[in-house]
Amino acid sequence: MSVTRNVKPRDLADWPTCRYLALFFWSCTALITFGPVLLLAGLSVAWMQPLTSVVPSVKVTVIQVGLTAAVLSPLYFAPGIGRLARSARFALLGPVAIAIVLAVLLCVGPHV
């Protein structure tokens, strides 16, 4: 009697390299997104200035986070990307997140 089993093959995309790439890309994304807000808030507090100069940067940060979530959520669950290991998915979507965040920072940042 021949029994076939549904065994998942070893996922080659779950290498440690994917984890380090994902960590690098998402760290860069977080630095670009939250760096200006934290820097301006720290300088305002250090020089005892009102935090009114931080408000435009917070608006840009909210737009960055919202747009990144709106674009990457459907991509994360797309059938082709959904088959990959979690670390490979994050490593693949990291550069897309960096591109979105930089585009918003360069396009919206000076106009707010």
DRENDO-1510 file (C-alpha; in Angstrom, 1 decimal, always signed):
<recs>
REC; n; res; u; v; w
REC; 1; MET; +0.0; +0.0; +0.0 .
REC; 2; SER; +1.5; +3.3; -1.1 .
REC; 3; VAL; +0.7; +6.3; +1.1 .
REC; 4; THR; +1.6; +9.7; -0.1 .
REC; 5; ARG; +2.2; +12.3; +2.5 .
REC; 6; ASN; +2.0; +16.0; +2.1 .
REC; 7; VAL; +5.3; +17.0; +3.4 .
REC; 8; LYS; +6.6; +20.6; +2.9 .
REC; 9; PRO; +10.0; +20.7; +1.4 .
REC; 10; ARG; +12.7; +22.5; +3.3 .
REC; 11; ASP; +12.4; +26.2; +2.6 .
REC; 12; LEU; +15.6; +27.4; +1.1 .
REC; 13; ALA; +14.5; +31.0; +1.4 .
REC; 14; ASP; +14.7; +30.8; +5.2 .
REC; 15; TRP; +18.5; +31.2; +5.3 .
REC; 16; PRO; +20.1; +33.5; +7.9 .
REC; 17; THR; +21.2; +35.8; +5.2 .
REC; 18; CYS; +17.5; +36.7; +4.6 .
REC; 19; ARG; +17.1; +37.6; +8.2 .
REC; 20; TYR; +20.1; +40.0; +8.2 .
REC; 21; LEU; +19.0; +41.6; +4.9 .
REC; 22; ALA; +15.5; +42.1; +6.3 .
REC; 23; LEU; +16.9; +43.6; +9.5 .
REC; 24; PHE; +19.1; +46.0; +7.5 .
REC; 25; PHE; +16.4; +47.1; +5.1 .
REC; 26; TRP; +13.8; +47.7; +7.8 .
REC; 27; SER; +16.3; +49.4; +10.1 .
REC; 28; CYS; +17.0; +51.9; +7.3 .
REC; 29; THR; +13.3; +52.4; +6.7 .
REC; 30; ALA; +12.8; +53.1; +10.4 .
REC; 31; LEU; +15.7; +55.5; +10.5 .
REC; 32; ILE; +14.4; +57.4; +7.5 .
REC; 33; THR; +10.9; +57.5; +8.8 .
REC; 34; PHE; +11.4; +58.3; +12.5 .
REC; 35; GLY; +14.8; +59.9; +12.4 .
REC; 36; PRO; +13.8; +63.5; +11.6 .
REC; 37; VAL; +11.0; +63.5; +14.1 .
REC; 38; LEU; +13.3; +62.3; +16.9 .
REC; 39; LEU; +16.1; +64.6; +16.0 .
REC; 40; LEU; +13.9; +67.7; +15.9 .
REC; 41; ALA; +12.1; +66.7; +19.1 .
REC; 42; GLY; +15.5; +66.2; +20.9 .
REC; 43; LEU; +16.9; +69.5; +19.7 .
REC; 44; SER; +13.7; +71.3; +20.7 .
REC; 45; VAL; +13.8; +69.9; +24.1 .
REC; 46; ALA; +17.6; +70.5; +24.5 .
REC; 47; TRP; +17.2; +74.2; +23.5 .
REC; 48; MET; +13.9; +74.6; +25.4 .
REC; 49; GLN; +12.0; +75.6; +22.3 .
REC; 50; PRO; +8.3; +74.9; +21.6 .
REC; 51; LEU; +7.6; +71.7; +19.8 .
REC; 52; THR; +5.8; +73.5; +17.0 .
REC; 53; SER; +8.7; +72.8; +14.6 .
REC; 54; VAL; +8.1; +69.0; +15.0 .
REC; 55; VAL; +4.5; +69.0; +13.8 .
REC; 56; PRO; +5.2; +69.1; +10.1 .
REC; 57; SER; +7.7; +66.2; +10.5 .
REC; 58; VAL; +5.1; +64.2; +12.4 .
REC; 59; LYS; +2.6; +64.8; +9.5 .
REC; 60; VAL; +5.1; +63.5; +7.0 .
REC; 61; THR; +5.9; +60.5; +9.3 .
REC; 62; VAL; +2.2; +59.6; +9.5 .
REC; 63; ILE; +1.9; +59.8; +5.7 .
REC; 64; GLN; +5.0; +57.6; +5.3 .
REC; 65; VAL; +3.7; +54.9; +7.7 .
REC; 66; GLY; +0.2; +55.0; +6.2 .
REC; 67; LEU; +1.3; +54.8; +2.6 .
REC; 68; THR; +3.8; +52.1; +3.4 .
REC; 69; ALA; +1.2; +50.0; +5.2 .
REC; 70; ALA; -1.3; +50.5; +2.4 .
REC; 71; VAL; +1.1; +49.4; -0.3 .
REC; 72; LEU; +2.9; +46.6; +1.4 .
REC; 73; SER; +0.0; +44.9; +3.1 .
REC; 74; PRO; -1.5; +43.5; -0.2 .
REC; 75; LEU; +2.0; +42.6; -1.4 .
REC; 76; TYR; +2.8; +40.7; +1.8 .
REC; 77; PHE; -0.3; +38.5; +1.2 .
REC; 78; ALA; +0.1; +38.1; -2.5 .
REC; 79; PRO; +0.2; +34.5; -3.7 .
REC; 80; GLY; +3.7; +34.6; -5.1 .
REC; 81; ILE; +5.2; +36.3; -2.1 .
REC; 82; GLY; +3.1; +34.5; +0.4 .
REC; 83; ARG; +4.8; +31.2; -0.5 .
REC; 84; LEU; +8.1; +32.5; +0.7 .
REC; 85; ALA; +9.4; +32.1; +4.2 .
REC; 86; ARG; +8.7; +35.0; +6.5 .
REC; 87; SER; +12.3; +36.3; +6.6 .
REC; 88; ALA; +12.5; +36.2; +2.8 .
REC; 89; ARG; +9.3; +38.1; +2.5 .
REC; 90; PHE; +10.5; +40.8; +4.8 .
REC; 91; ALA; +13.9; +40.9; +3.0 .
REC; 92; LEU; +12.1; +41.2; -0.4 .
REC; 93; LEU; +9.7; +44.0; +0.8 .
REC; 94; GLY; +12.3; +46.0; +2.6 .
REC; 95; PRO; +13.7; +47.8; -0.4 .
REC; 96; VAL; +10.2; +48.6; -1.5 .
REC; 97; ALA; +9.5; +50.1; +1.9 .
REC; 98; ILE; +12.7; +52.2; +1.6 .
REC; 99; ALA; +11.7; +53.5; -1.8 .
REC; 100; ILE; +8.2; +54.5; -0.6 .
REC; 101; VAL; +9.5; +56.2; +2.5 .
REC; 102; LEU; +12.1; +58.1; +0.5 .
REC; 103; ALA; +9.7; +59.1; -2.2 .
REC; 104; VAL; +7.2; +60.5; +0.4 .
REC; 105; LEU; +10.0; +62.3; +2.3 .
REC; 106; LEU; +11.3; +64.0; -0.9 .
REC; 107; CYS; +7.9; +64.8; -2.4 .
REC; 108; VAL; +5.8; +65.7; +0.6 .
REC; 109; GLY; +8.5; +66.8; +3.1 .
REC; 110; PRO; +9.4; +70.2; +1.7 .
REC; 111; HIS; +5.8; +71.2; +1.1 .
REC; 112; VAL; +4.4; +70.6; +4.6 .
</recs>
